[in-house]
Amino acid sequence: LQSTKNPSRHYVGVCGNLKNRLAEHNSGKCKSTAGGGPWRLETAVYFRDSKKATAFERYLKTGSGRAFSKGHF
């Protein structure tokens, strides 16, 4: 997700229902994103395996993962 208030701010997360989760972020229900909203979807990656999705999320939150996302997304 990308903050429309501060476009340099991004959020990475895993969810089962993207539409509902985006609505939660934009309504201020999520403590970690409440101050940055409204949010817009920038990139979505789908996995059939939840363990792979969680591992990819963890990677994107590392220094090398942030560099990867800046170069590819």
CHARMM-style PDB file with segment names, atoms N, HN, CA, C and O in Angstrom:
ATOM      1  N   LEU     1       0.843  -1.180   0.000  1.00  0.00      PROA
ATOM      2  CA  LEU     1       0.000   0.000   0.000  1.00  0.00      PROA
ATOM      3  C   LEU     1       0.878   1.229   0.000  1.00  0.00      PROA
ATOM      4  O   LEU     1       2.003   1.201   0.499  1.00  0.00      PROA
ATOM      5  N   GLN     2       0.362   2.309  -0.562  1.00  0.00      PROA
ATOM      6  HN  GLN     2      -0.552   2.331  -0.967  1.00  0.00      PROA
ATOM      7  CA  GLN     2       1.067   3.581  -0.574  1.00  0.00      PROA
ATOM      8  C   GLN     2       0.161   4.649   0.037  1.00  0.00      PROA
ATOM      9  O   GLN     2      -1.030   4.720  -0.267  1.00  0.00      PROA
ATOM     10  N   SER     3       0.737   5.463   0.888  1.00  0.00      PROA
ATOM     11  HN  SER     3       1.704   5.405   1.135  1.00  0.00      PROA
ATOM     12  CA  SER     3      -0.010   6.551   1.505  1.00  0.00      PROA
ATOM     13  C   SER     3      -0.231   7.658   0.478  1.00  0.00      PROA
ATOM     14  O   SER     3       0.712   8.082  -0.190  1.00  0.00      PROA
ATOM     15  N   THR     4      -1.460   8.122   0.352  1.00  0.00      PROA
ATOM     16  HN  THR     4      -2.226   7.777   0.894  1.00  0.00      PROA
ATOM     17  CA  THR     4      -1.719   9.251  -0.539  1.00  0.00      PROA
ATOM     18  C   THR     4      -1.373  10.567   0.155  1.00  0.00      PROA
ATOM     19  O   THR     4      -1.149  11.583  -0.502  1.00  0.00      PROA
ATOM     20  N   LYS     5      -1.331  10.540   1.478  1.00  0.00      PROA
ATOM     21  HN  LYS     5      -1.512   9.714   2.012  1.00  0.00      PROA
ATOM     22  CA  LYS     5      -0.950  11.726   2.259  1.00  0.00      PROA
ATOM     23  C   LYS     5       0.557  11.954   2.182  1.00  0.00      PROA
ATOM     24  O   LYS     5       1.019  13.090   2.081  1.00  0.00      PROA
ATOM     25  N   ASN     6       1.313  10.865   2.232  1.00  0.00      PROA
ATOM     26  HN  ASN     6       0.938   9.942   2.314  1.00  0.00      PROA
ATOM     27  CA  ASN     6       2.770  10.901   2.184  1.00  0.00      PROA
ATOM     28  C   ASN     6       3.227   9.790   1.230  1.00  0.00      PROA
ATOM     29  O   ASN     6       3.483   8.672   1.679  1.00  0.00      PROA
ATOM     30  N   PRO     7       3.336  10.072  -0.074  1.00  0.00      PROA
ATOM     31  CA  PRO     7       3.625   9.029  -1.070  1.00  0.00      PROA
ATOM     32  C   PRO     7       4.931   8.258  -0.874  1.00  0.00      PROA
ATOM     33  O   PRO     7       5.108   7.196  -1.470  1.00  0.00      PROA
ATOM     34  N   SER     8       5.835   8.766  -0.060  1.00  0.00      PROA
ATOM     35  HN  SER     8       5.691   9.629   0.425  1.00  0.00      PROA
ATOM     36  CA  SER     8       7.060   8.012   0.197  1.00  0.00      PROA
ATOM     37  C   SER     8       6.856   6.936   1.259  1.00  0.00      PROA
ATOM     38  O   SER     8       7.752   6.125   1.496  1.00  0.00      PROA
ATOM     39  N   ARG     9       5.703   6.920   1.893  1.00  0.00      PROA
ATOM     40  HN  ARG     9       4.975   7.579   1.700  1.00  0.00      PROA
ATOM     41  CA  ARG     9       5.397   5.932   2.931  1.00  0.00      PROA
ATOM     42  C   ARG     9       4.631   4.755   2.326  1.00  0.00      PROA
ATOM     43  O   ARG     9       3.638   4.930   1.621  1.00  0.00      PROA
ATOM     44  N   HSD    10       5.128   3.548   2.626  1.00  0.00      PROA
ATOM     45  HN  HSD    10       5.935   3.406   3.200  1.00  0.00      PROA
ATOM     46  CA  HSD    10       4.518   2.321   2.119  1.00  0.00      PROA
ATOM     47  C   HSD    10       4.232   1.367   3.273  1.00  0.00      PROA
ATOM     48  O   HSD    10       4.826   1.466   4.347  1.00  0.00      PROA
ATOM     49  N   TYR    11       3.324   0.459   3.028  1.00  0.00      PROA
ATOM     50  HN  TYR    11       2.842   0.379   2.156  1.00  0.00      PROA
ATOM     51  CA  TYR    11       2.991  -0.566   4.017  1.00  0.00      PROA
ATOM     52  C   TYR    11       2.951  -1.916   3.303  1.00  0.00      PROA
ATOM     53  O   TYR    11       2.406  -2.030   2.206  1.00  0.00      PROA
ATOM     54  N   VAL    12       3.529  -2.927   3.930  1.00  0.00      PROA
ATOM     55  HN  VAL    12       3.973  -2.834   4.822  1.00  0.00      PROA
ATOM     56  CA  VAL    12       3.536  -4.289   3.394  1.00  0.00      PROA
ATOM     57  C   VAL    12       2.842  -5.190   4.393  1.00  0.00      PROA
ATOM     58  O   VAL    12       3.123  -5.121   5.589  1.00  0.00      PROA
ATOM     59  N   GLY    13       1.935  -6.038   3.917  1.00  0.00      PROA
ATOM     60  HN  GLY    13       1.707  -6.094   2.944  1.00  0.00      PROA
ATOM     61  CA  GLY    13       1.245  -6.955   4.810  1.00  0.00      PROA
ATOM     62  C   GLY    13       0.641  -8.120   4.064  1.00  0.00      PROA
ATOM     63  O   GLY    13       0.598  -8.139   2.834  1.00  0.00      PROA
ATOM     64  N   VAL    14       0.173  -9.093   4.829  1.00  0.00      PROA
ATOM     65  HN  VAL    14       0.207  -9.077   5.829  1.00  0.00      PROA
ATOM     66  CA  VAL    14      -0.469 -10.283   4.288  1.00  0.00      PROA
ATOM     67  C   VAL    14      -1.919 -10.278   4.738  1.00  0.00      PROA
ATOM     68  O   VAL    14      -2.217  -9.918   5.877  1.00  0.00      PROA
ATOM     69  N   CYS    15      -2.821 -10.674   3.854  1.00  0.00      PROA
ATOM     70  HN  CYS    15      -2.579 -10.967   2.929  1.00  0.00      PROA
ATOM     71  CA  CYS    15      -4.231 -10.751   4.225  1.00  0.00      PROA
ATOM     72  C   CYS    15      -4.935 -11.803   3.370  1.00  0.00      PROA
ATOM     73  O   CYS    15      -4.401 -12.258   2.358  1.00  0.00      PROA
ATOM     74  N   GLY    16      -6.121 -12.174   3.788  1.00  0.00      PROA
ATOM     75  HN  GLY    16      -6.554 -11.804   4.610  1.00  0.00      PROA
ATOM     76  CA  GLY    16      -6.923 -13.129   3.037  1.00  0.00      PROA
ATOM     77  C   GLY    16      -7.927 -12.466   2.115  1.00  0.00      PROA
ATOM     78  O   GLY    16      -8.342 -13.059   1.119  1.00  0.00      PROA
ATOM     79  N   ASN    17      -8.325 -11.228   2.440  1.00  0.00      PROA
ATOM     80  HN  ASN    17      -7.987 -10.746   3.249  1.00  0.00      PROA
ATOM     81  CA  ASN    17      -9.308 -10.508   1.632  1.00  0.00      PROA
ATOM     82  C   ASN    17      -8.804  -9.077   1.440  1.00  0.00      PROA
ATOM     83  O   ASN    17      -8.927  -8.231   2.326  1.00  0.00      PROA
ATOM     84  N   LEU    18      -8.245  -8.836   0.282  1.00  0.00      PROA
ATOM     85  HN  LEU    18      -8.145  -9.523  -0.438  1.00  0.00      PROA
ATOM     86  CA  LEU    18      -7.584  -7.560   0.014  1.00  0.00      PROA
ATOM     87  C   LEU    18      -8.532  -6.372   0.090  1.00  0.00      PROA
ATOM     88  O   LEU    18      -8.180  -5.337   0.657  1.00  0.00      PROA
ATOM     89  N   LYS    19      -9.709  -6.504  -0.463  1.00  0.00      PROA
ATOM     90  HN  LYS    19      -9.995  -7.345  -0.923  1.00  0.00      PROA
ATOM     91  CA  LYS    19     -10.677  -5.398  -0.463  1.00  0.00      PROA
ATOM     92  C   LYS    19     -11.054  -4.997   0.968  1.00  0.00      PROA
ATOM     93  O   LYS    19     -11.075  -3.811   1.297  1.00  0.00      PROA
ATOM     94  N   ASN    20     -11.347  -5.978   1.805  1.00  0.00      PROA
ATOM     95  HN  ASN    20     -11.330  -6.941   1.537  1.00  0.00      PROA
ATOM     96  CA  ASN    20     -11.707  -5.694   3.196  1.00  0.00      PROA
ATOM     97  C   ASN    20     -10.527  -5.117   3.981  1.00  0.00      PROA
ATOM     98  O   ASN    20     -10.697  -4.205   4.791  1.00  0.00      PROA
ATOM     99  N   ARG    21      -9.338  -5.655   3.736  1.00  0.00      PROA
ATOM    100  HN  ARG    21      -9.200  -6.396   3.079  1.00  0.00      PROA
ATOM    101  CA  ARG    21      -8.161  -5.193   4.471  1.00  0.00      PROA
ATOM    102  C   ARG    21      -7.826  -3.752   4.115  1.00  0.00      PROA
ATOM    103  O   ARG    21      -7.462  -2.974   4.995  1.00  0.00      PROA
ATOM    104  N   LEU    22      -7.941  -3.382   2.847  1.00  0.00      PROA
ATOM    105  HN  LEU    22      -8.238  -4.015   2.131  1.00  0.00      PROA
ATOM    106  CA  LEU    22      -7.701  -2.005   2.439  1.00  0.00      PROA
ATOM    107  C   LEU    22      -8.709  -1.072   3.106  1.00  0.00      PROA
ATOM    108  O   LEU    22      -8.356   0.025   3.540  1.00  0.00      PROA
ATOM    109  N   ALA    23      -9.965  -1.512   3.186  1.00  0.00      PROA
ATOM    110  HN  ALA    23     -10.252  -2.403   2.834  1.00  0.00      PROA
ATOM    111  CA  ALA    23     -10.993  -0.710   3.857  1.00  0.00      PROA
ATOM    112  C   ALA    23     -10.648  -0.510   5.334  1.00  0.00      PROA
ATOM    113  O   ALA    23     -10.868   0.572   5.878  1.00  0.00      PROA
ATOM    114  N   GLU    24     -10.109  -1.547   5.986  1.00  0.00      PROA
ATOM    115  HN  GLU    24      -9.930  -2.426   5.544  1.00  0.00      PROA
ATOM    116  CA  GLU    24      -9.703  -1.418   7.392  1.00  0.00      PROA
ATOM    117  C   GLU    24      -8.579  -0.400   7.544  1.00  0.00      PROA
ATOM    118  O   GLU    24      -8.597   0.413   8.468  1.00  0.00      PROA
ATOM    119  N   HSD    25      -7.610  -0.442   6.648  1.00  0.00      PROA
ATOM    120  HN  HSD    25      -7.596  -1.102   5.897  1.00  0.00      PROA
ATOM    121  CA  HSD    25      -6.511   0.524   6.712  1.00  0.00      PROA
ATOM    122  C   HSD    25      -7.035   1.943   6.513  1.00  0.00      PROA
ATOM    123  O   HSD    25      -6.633   2.860   7.229  1.00  0.00      PROA
ATOM    124  N   ASN    26      -7.914   2.124   5.561  1.00  0.00      PROA
ATOM    125  HN  ASN    26      -8.241   1.379   4.979  1.00  0.00      PROA
ATOM    126  CA  ASN    26      -8.422   3.462   5.254  1.00  0.00      PROA
ATOM    127  C   ASN    26      -9.405   3.991   6.294  1.00  0.00      PROA
ATOM    128  O   ASN    26      -9.624   5.199   6.372  1.00  0.00      PROA
ATOM    129  N   SER    27      -9.999   3.110   7.089  1.00  0.00      PROA
ATOM    130  HN  SER    27      -9.821   2.128   7.026  1.00  0.00      PROA
ATOM    131  CA  SER    27     -10.921   3.557   8.135  1.00  0.00      PROA
ATOM    132  C   SER    27     -10.199   3.901   9.440  1.00  0.00      PROA
ATOM    133  O   SER    27     -10.817   4.406  10.377  1.00  0.00      PROA
ATOM    134  N   GLY    28      -8.887   3.628   9.501  1.00  0.00      PROA
ATOM    135  HN  GLY    28      -8.385   3.217   8.740  1.00  0.00      PROA
ATOM    136  CA  GLY    28      -8.114   3.932  10.704  1.00  0.00      PROA
ATOM    137  C   GLY    28      -8.130   2.835  11.748  1.00  0.00      PROA
ATOM    138  O   GLY    28      -7.672   3.053  12.869  1.00  0.00      PROA
ATOM    139  N   LYS    29      -8.647   1.655  11.410  1.00  0.00      PROA
ATOM    140  HN  LYS    29      -9.018   1.478  10.498  1.00  0.00      PROA
ATOM    141  CA  LYS    29      -8.710   0.549  12.368  1.00  0.00      PROA
ATOM    142  C   LYS    29      -7.354  -0.092  12.641  1.00  0.00      PROA
ATOM    143  O   LYS    29      -7.194  -0.790  13.642  1.00  0.00      PROA
ATOM    144  N   CYS    30      -6.389   0.134  11.775  1.00  0.00      PROA
ATOM    145  HN  CYS    30      -6.520   0.700  10.962  1.00  0.00      PROA
ATOM    146  CA  CYS    30      -5.062  -0.466  11.926  1.00  0.00      PROA
ATOM    147  C   CYS    30      -4.109   0.548  12.538  1.00  0.00      PROA
ATOM    148  O   CYS    30      -3.843   1.602  11.960  1.00  0.00      PROA
ATOM    149  N   LYS    31      -3.605   0.216  13.703  1.00  0.00      PROA
ATOM    150  HN  LYS    31      -3.821  -0.641  14.173  1.00  0.00      PROA
ATOM    151  CA  LYS    31      -2.753   1.131  14.458  1.00  0.00      PROA
ATOM    152  C   LYS    31      -1.514   1.557  13.662  1.00  0.00      PROA
ATOM    153  O   LYS    31      -1.108   2.717  13.724  1.00  0.00      PROA
ATOM    154  N   SER    32      -0.917   0.626  12.920  1.00  0.00      PROA
ATOM    155  HN  SER    32      -1.246  -0.316  12.871  1.00  0.00      PROA
ATOM    156  CA  SER    32       0.327   0.935  12.223  1.00  0.00      PROA
ATOM    157  C   SER    32       0.144   1.834  11.005  1.00  0.00      PROA
ATOM    158  O   SER    32       1.115   2.422  10.529  1.00  0.00      PROA
ATOM    159  N   THR    33      -1.078   1.956  10.491  1.00  0.00      PROA
ATOM    160  HN  THR    33      -1.867   1.479  10.878  1.00  0.00      PROA
ATOM    161  CA  THR    33      -1.300   2.778   9.294  1.00  0.00      PROA
ATOM    162  C   THR    33      -2.303   3.905   9.513  1.00  0.00      PROA
ATOM    163  O   THR    33      -2.627   4.629   8.572  1.00  0.00      PROA
ATOM    164  N   ALA    34      -2.794   4.063  10.722  1.00  0.00      PROA
ATOM    165  HN  ALA    34      -2.531   3.474  11.486  1.00  0.00      PROA
ATOM    166  CA  ALA    34      -3.865   5.034  10.997  1.00  0.00      PROA
ATOM    167  C   ALA    34      -3.468   6.464  10.633  1.00  0.00      PROA
ATOM    168  O   ALA    34      -4.308   7.225  10.152  1.00  0.00      PROA
ATOM    169  N   GLY    35      -2.229   6.839  10.848  1.00  0.00      PROA
ATOM    170  HN  GLY    35      -1.547   6.221  11.239  1.00  0.00      PROA
ATOM    171  CA  GLY    35      -1.812   8.211  10.583  1.00  0.00      PROA
ATOM    172  C   GLY    35      -1.447   8.499   9.141  1.00  0.00      PROA
ATOM    173  O   GLY    35      -1.261   9.661   8.781  1.00  0.00      PROA
ATOM    174  N   GLY    36      -1.339   7.483   8.310  1.00  0.00      PROA
ATOM    175  HN  GLY    36      -1.490   6.539   8.603  1.00  0.00      PROA
ATOM    176  CA  GLY    36      -0.869   7.693   6.944  1.00  0.00      PROA
ATOM    177  C   GLY    36      -1.936   7.682   5.884  1.00  0.00      PROA
ATOM    178  O   GLY    36      -1.642   7.922   4.713  1.00  0.00      PROA
ATOM    179  N   GLY    37      -3.173   7.409   6.261  1.00  0.00      PROA
ATOM    180  HN  GLY    37      -3.413   7.214   7.212  1.00  0.00      PROA
ATOM    181  CA  GLY    37      -4.237   7.247   5.281  1.00  0.00      PROA
ATOM    182  C   GLY    37      -4.674   8.535   4.647  1.00  0.00      PROA
ATOM    183  O   GLY    37      -4.340   9.609   5.149  1.00  0.00      PROA
ATOM    184  N   PRO    38      -5.388   8.470   3.591  1.00  0.00      PROA
ATOM    185  CA  PRO    38      -5.870   7.242   2.953  1.00  0.00      PROA
ATOM    186  C   PRO    38      -4.760   6.513   2.195  1.00  0.00      PROA
ATOM    187  O   PRO    38      -3.770   7.104   1.762  1.00  0.00      PROA
ATOM    188  N   TRP    39      -4.971   5.209   2.056  1.00  0.00      PROA
ATOM    189  HN  TRP    39      -5.775   4.729   2.408  1.00  0.00      PROA
ATOM    190  CA  TRP    39      -4.016   4.332   1.397  1.00  0.00      PROA
ATOM    191  C   TRP    39      -4.577   3.878   0.055  1.00  0.00      PROA
ATOM    192  O   TRP    39      -5.789   3.772  -0.135  1.00  0.00      PROA
ATOM    193  N   ARG    40      -3.653   3.612  -0.874  1.00  0.00      PROA
ATOM    194  HN  ARG    40      -2.669   3.698  -0.721  1.00  0.00      PROA
ATOM    195  CA  ARG    40      -4.072   3.060  -2.163  1.00  0.00      PROA
ATOM    196  C   ARG    40      -3.223   1.830  -2.453  1.00  0.00      PROA
ATOM    197  O   ARG    40      -2.074   1.725  -2.024  1.00  0.00      PROA
ATOM    198  N   LEU    41      -3.809   0.921  -3.178  1.00  0.00      PROA
ATOM    199  HN  LEU    41      -4.743   1.006  -3.527  1.00  0.00      PROA
ATOM    200  CA  LEU    41      -3.097  -0.296  -3.545  1.00  0.00      PROA
ATOM    201  C   LEU    41      -2.084   0.026  -4.621  1.00  0.00      PROA
ATOM    202  O   LEU    41      -2.428   0.580  -5.665  1.00  0.00      PROA
ATOM    203  N   GLU    42      -0.838  -0.319  -4.367  1.00  0.00      PROA
ATOM    204  HN  GLU    42      -0.558  -0.768  -3.519  1.00  0.00      PROA
ATOM    205  CA  GLU    42       0.211  -0.111  -5.361  1.00  0.00      PROA
ATOM    206  C   GLU    42       0.553  -1.420  -6.049  1.00  0.00      PROA
ATOM    207  O   GLU    42       0.630  -1.477  -7.276  1.00  0.00      PROA
ATOM    208  N   THR    43       0.759  -2.474  -5.267  1.00  0.00      PROA
ATOM    209  HN  THR    43       0.696  -2.428  -4.270  1.00  0.00      PROA
ATOM    210  CA  THR    43       1.126  -3.774  -5.818  1.00  0.00      PROA
ATOM    211  C   THR    43       0.500  -4.866  -4.970  1.00  0.00      PROA
ATOM    212  O   THR    43       0.473  -4.770  -3.744  1.00  0.00      PROA
ATOM    213  N   ALA    44      -0.002  -5.903  -5.622  1.00  0.00      PROA
ATOM    214  HN  ALA    44       0.020  -5.982  -6.619  1.00  0.00      PROA
ATOM    215  CA  ALA    44      -0.518  -7.077  -4.914  1.00  0.00      PROA
ATOM    216  C   ALA    44       0.121  -8.313  -5.526  1.00  0.00      PROA
ATOM    217  O   ALA    44       0.179  -8.455  -6.747  1.00  0.00      PROA
ATOM    218  N   VAL    45       0.594  -9.192  -4.677  1.00  0.00      PROA
ATOM    219  HN  VAL    45       0.548  -9.076  -3.685  1.00  0.00      PROA
ATOM    220  CA  VAL    45       1.183 -10.454  -5.112  1.00  0.00      PROA
ATOM    221  C   VAL    45       0.384 -11.557  -4.431  1.00  0.00      PROA
ATOM    222  O   VAL    45       0.217 -11.545  -3.212  1.00  0.00      PROA
ATOM    223  N   TYR    46      -0.104 -12.500  -5.208  1.00  0.00      PROA
ATOM    224  HN  TYR    46       0.032 -12.510  -6.199  1.00  0.00      PROA
ATOM    225  CA  TYR    46      -0.927 -13.583  -4.674  1.00  0.00      PROA
ATOM    226  C   TYR    46      -0.132 -14.872  -4.578  1.00  0.00      PROA
ATOM    227  O   TYR    46       0.632 -15.216  -5.480  1.00  0.00      PROA
ATOM    228  N   PHE    47      -0.323 -15.585  -3.467  1.00  0.00      PROA
ATOM    229  HN  PHE    47      -0.944 -15.307  -2.735  1.00  0.00      PROA
ATOM    230  CA  PHE    47       0.310 -16.883  -3.239  1.00  0.00      PROA
ATOM    231  C   PHE    47      -0.766 -17.903  -2.907  1.00  0.00      PROA
ATOM    232  O   PHE    47      -1.735 -17.582  -2.219  1.00  0.00      PROA
ATOM    233  N   ARG    48      -0.608 -19.110  -3.380  1.00  0.00      PROA
ATOM    234  HN  ARG    48       0.179 -19.371  -3.939  1.00  0.00      PROA
ATOM    235  CA  ARG    48      -1.527 -20.184  -2.992  1.00  0.00      PROA
ATOM    236  C   ARG    48      -1.152 -20.738  -1.626  1.00  0.00      PROA
ATOM    237  O   ARG    48      -1.997 -21.283  -0.916  1.00  0.00      PROA
ATOM    238  N   ASP    49       0.106 -20.597  -1.265  1.00  0.00      PROA
ATOM    239  HN  ASP    49       0.792 -20.154  -1.841  1.00  0.00      PROA
ATOM    240  CA  ASP    49       0.627 -21.136  -0.009  1.00  0.00      PROA
ATOM    241  C   ASP    49       0.835 -20.001   0.987  1.00  0.00      PROA
ATOM    242  O   ASP    49       1.625 -19.093   0.729  1.00  0.00      PROA
ATOM    243  N   SER    50       0.136 -20.042   2.122  1.00  0.00      PROA
ATOM    244  HN  SER    50      -0.506 -20.780   2.331  1.00  0.00      PROA
ATOM    245  CA  SER    50       0.226 -18.957   3.110  1.00  0.00      PROA
ATOM    246  C   SER    50       1.620 -18.858   3.732  1.00  0.00      PROA
ATOM    247  O   SER    50       2.049 -17.764   4.099  1.00  0.00      PROA
ATOM    248  N   LYS    51       2.331 -19.976   3.857  1.00  0.00      PROA
ATOM    249  HN  LYS    51       1.983 -20.865   3.559  1.00  0.00      PROA
ATOM    250  CA  LYS    51       3.692 -19.921   4.404  1.00  0.00      PROA
ATOM    251  C   LYS    51       4.621 -19.153   3.479  1.00  0.00      PROA
ATOM    252  O   LYS    51       5.478 -18.399   3.942  1.00  0.00      PROA
ATOM    253  N   LYS    52       4.457 -19.339   2.174  1.00  0.00      PROA
ATOM    254  HN  LYS    52       3.762 -19.951   1.798  1.00  0.00      PROA
ATOM    255  CA  LYS    52       5.277 -18.596   1.211  1.00  0.00      PROA
ATOM    256  C   LYS    52       4.920 -17.112   1.244  1.00  0.00      PROA
ATOM    257  O   LYS    52       5.796 -16.256   1.126  1.00  0.00      PROA
ATOM    258  N   ALA    53       3.645 -16.813   1.404  1.00  0.00      PROA
ATOM    259  HN  ALA    53       2.933 -17.509   1.500  1.00  0.00      PROA
ATOM    260  CA  ALA    53       3.209 -15.413   1.480  1.00  0.00      PROA
ATOM    261  C   ALA    53       3.818 -14.732   2.695  1.00  0.00      PROA
ATOM    262  O   ALA    53       4.303 -13.605   2.596  1.00  0.00      PROA
ATOM    263  N   THR    54       3.797 -15.400   3.831  1.00  0.00      PROA
ATOM    264  HN  THR    54       3.403 -16.315   3.911  1.00  0.00      PROA
ATOM    265  CA  THR    54       4.357 -14.840   5.059  1.00  0.00      PROA
ATOM    266  C   THR    54       5.867 -14.668   4.940  1.00  0.00      PROA
ATOM    267  O   THR    54       6.416 -13.663   5.392  1.00  0.00      PROA
ATOM    268  N   ALA    55       6.537 -15.643   4.335  1.00  0.00      PROA
ATOM    269  HN  ALA    55       6.091 -16.459   3.968  1.00  0.00      PROA
ATOM    270  CA  ALA    55       7.986 -15.536   4.150  1.00  0.00      PROA
ATOM    271  C   ALA    55       8.334 -14.362   3.232  1.00  0.00      PROA
ATOM    272  O   ALA    55       9.304 -13.648   3.487  1.00  0.00      PROA
ATOM    273  N   PHE    56       7.558 -14.155   2.173  1.00  0.00      PROA
ATOM    274  HN  PHE    56       6.770 -14.734   1.965  1.00  0.00      PROA
ATOM    275  CA  PHE    56       7.812 -13.044   1.261  1.00  0.00      PROA
ATOM    276  C   PHE    56       7.558 -11.703   1.951  1.00  0.00      PROA
ATOM    277  O   PHE    56       8.304 -10.745   1.747  1.00  0.00      PROA
ATOM    278  N   GLU    57       6.506 -11.639   2.765  1.00  0.00      PROA
ATOM    279  HN  GLU    57       5.900 -12.417   2.931  1.00  0.00      PROA
ATOM    280  CA  GLU    57       6.229 -10.420   3.530  1.00  0.00      PROA
ATOM    281  C   GLU    57       7.409 -10.096   4.444  1.00  0.00      PROA
ATOM    282  O   GLU    57       7.854  -8.950   4.498  1.00  0.00      PROA
ATOM    283  N   ARG    58       7.914 -11.092   5.158  1.00  0.00      PROA
ATOM    284  HN  ARG    58       7.552 -12.023   5.114  1.00  0.00      PROA
ATOM    285  CA  ARG    58       9.058 -10.872   6.057  1.00  0.00      PROA
ATOM    286  C   ARG    58      10.268 -10.374   5.276  1.00  0.00      PROA
ATOM    287  O   ARG    58      10.974  -9.469   5.720  1.00  0.00      PROA
ATOM    288  N   TYR    59      10.504 -10.971   4.107  1.00  0.00      PROA
ATOM    289  HN  TYR    59       9.930 -11.707   3.745  1.00  0.00      PROA
ATOM    290  CA  TYR    59      11.623 -10.543   3.270  1.00  0.00      PROA
ATOM    291  C   TYR    59      11.459  -9.081   2.859  1.00  0.00      PROA
ATOM    292  O   TYR    59      12.417  -8.311   2.934  1.00  0.00      PROA
ATOM    293  N   LEU    60      10.255  -8.685   2.425  1.00  0.00      PROA
ATOM    294  HN  LEU    60       9.477  -9.310   2.364  1.00  0.00      PROA
ATOM    295  CA  LEU    60      10.038  -7.312   1.974  1.00  0.00      PROA
ATOM    296  C   LEU    60      10.230  -6.290   3.089  1.00  0.00      PROA
ATOM    297  O   LEU    60      10.435  -5.108   2.814  1.00  0.00      PROA
ATOM    298  N   LYS    61      10.165  -6.726   4.327  1.00  0.00      PROA
ATOM    299  HN  LYS    61       9.998  -7.687   4.551  1.00  0.00      PROA
ATOM    300  CA  LYS    61      10.355  -5.828   5.464  1.00  0.00      PROA
ATOM    301  C   LYS    61      11.810  -5.734   5.909  1.00  0.00      PROA
ATOM    302  O   LYS    61      12.116  -5.031   6.872  1.00  0.00      PROA
ATOM    303  N   THR    62      12.714  -6.434   5.219  1.00  0.00      PROA
ATOM    304  HN  THR    62      12.466  -7.005   4.436  1.00  0.00      PROA
ATOM    305  CA  THR    62      14.148  -6.342   5.500  1.00  0.00      PROA
ATOM    306  C   THR    62      14.759  -5.260   4.627  1.00  0.00      PROA
ATOM    307  O   THR    62      14.110  -4.759   3.708  1.00  0.00      PROA
ATOM    308  N   GLY    63      15.989  -4.900   4.903  1.00  0.00      PROA
ATOM    309  HN  GLY    63      16.516  -5.307   5.649  1.00  0.00      PROA
ATOM    310  CA  GLY    63      16.674  -3.899   4.090  1.00  0.00      PROA
ATOM    311  C   GLY    63      16.795  -4.309   2.635  1.00  0.00      PROA
ATOM    312  O   GLY    63      16.522  -3.511   1.738  1.00  0.00      PROA
ATOM    313  N   SER    64      17.202  -5.548   2.393  1.00  0.00      PROA
ATOM    314  HN  SER    64      17.424  -6.196   3.121  1.00  0.00      PROA
ATOM    315  CA  SER    64      17.342  -5.997   1.007  1.00  0.00      PROA
ATOM    316  C   SER    64      15.973  -6.141   0.336  1.00  0.00      PROA
ATOM    317  O   SER    64      15.849  -5.930  -0.870  1.00  0.00      PROA
ATOM    318  N   GLY    65      14.956  -6.495   1.106  1.00  0.00      PROA
ATOM    319  HN  GLY    65      15.057  -6.666   2.086  1.00  0.00      PROA
ATOM    320  CA  GLY    65      13.610  -6.591   0.559  1.00  0.00      PROA
ATOM    321  C   GLY    65      13.046  -5.232   0.180  1.00  0.00      PROA
ATOM    322  O   GLY    65      12.342  -5.104  -0.821  1.00  0.00      PROA
ATOM    323  N   ARG    66      13.353  -4.217   0.980  1.00  0.00      PROA
ATOM    324  HN  ARG    66      13.925  -4.321   1.793  1.00  0.00      PROA
ATOM    325  CA  ARG    66      12.919  -2.853   0.635  1.00  0.00      PROA
ATOM    326  C   ARG    66      13.606  -2.377  -0.636  1.00  0.00      PROA
ATOM    327  O   ARG    66      12.984  -1.734  -1.482  1.00  0.00      PROA
ATOM    328  N   ALA    67      14.884  -2.693  -0.766  1.00  0.00      PROA
ATOM    329  HN  ALA    67      15.389  -3.216  -0.079  1.00  0.00      PROA
ATOM    330  CA  ALA    67      15.614  -2.327  -1.982  1.00  0.00      PROA
ATOM    331  C   ALA    67      15.026  -3.052  -3.191  1.00  0.00      PROA
ATOM    332  O   ALA    67      14.874  -2.463  -4.262  1.00  0.00      PROA
ATOM    333  N   PHE    68      14.700  -4.317  -3.016  1.00  0.00      PROA
ATOM    334  HN  PHE    68      14.823  -4.795  -2.146  1.00  0.00      PROA
ATOM    335  CA  PHE    68      14.073  -5.099  -4.094  1.00  0.00      PROA
ATOM    336  C   PHE    68      12.759  -4.464  -4.515  1.00  0.00      PROA
ATOM    337  O   PHE    68      12.509  -4.295  -5.709  1.00  0.00      PROA
ATOM    338  N   SER    69      11.915  -4.111  -3.554  1.00  0.00      PROA
ATOM    339  HN  SER    69      12.117  -4.248  -2.584  1.00  0.00      PROA
ATOM    340  CA  SER    69      10.604  -3.557  -3.893  1.00  0.00      PROA
ATOM    341  C   SER    69      10.711  -2.202  -4.580  1.00  0.00      PROA
ATOM    342  O   SER    69       9.913  -1.894  -5.465  1.00  0.00      PROA
ATOM    343  N   LYS    70      11.684  -1.390  -4.184  1.00  0.00      PROA
ATOM    344  HN  LYS    70      12.332  -1.639  -3.465  1.00  0.00      PROA
ATOM    345  CA  LYS    70      11.874  -0.096  -4.844  1.00  0.00      PROA
ATOM    346  C   LYS    70      12.291  -0.285  -6.304  1.00  0.00      PROA
ATOM    347  O   LYS    70      11.900   0.495  -7.173  1.00  0.00      PROA
ATOM    348  N   GLY    71      13.081  -1.320  -6.564  1.00  0.00      PROA
ATOM    349  HN  GLY    71      13.398  -1.953  -5.858  1.00  0.00      PROA
ATOM    350  CA  GLY    71      13.540  -1.563  -7.920  1.00  0.00      PROA
ATOM    351  C   GLY    71      12.552  -2.291  -8.811  1.00  0.00      PROA
ATOM    352  O   GLY    71      12.639  -2.208 -10.036  1.00  0.00      PROA
ATOM    353  N   HSD    72      11.599  -3.013  -8.195  1.00  0.00      PROA
ATOM    354  HN  HSD    72      11.529  -3.080  -7.200  1.00  0.00      PROA
ATOM    355  CA  HSD    72      10.696  -3.841  -8.981  1.00  0.00      PROA
ATOM    356  C   HSD    72       9.236  -3.418  -8.927  1.00  0.00      PROA
ATOM    357  O   HSD    72       8.463  -3.757  -9.823  1.00  0.00      PROA
ATOM    358  N   PHE    73       8.852  -2.691  -7.904  1.00  0.00      PROA
ATOM    359  HN  PHE    73       9.480  -2.416  -7.176  1.00  0.00      PROA
ATOM    360  CA  PHE    73       7.456  -2.304  -7.776  1.00  0.00      PROA
ATOM    361  C   PHE    73       7.354  -0.809  -7.929  1.00  0.00      PROA
ATOM    362  OT1 PHE    73       6.257  -0.255  -7.856  1.00  0.00      PROA
TER     363      PHE     73
END
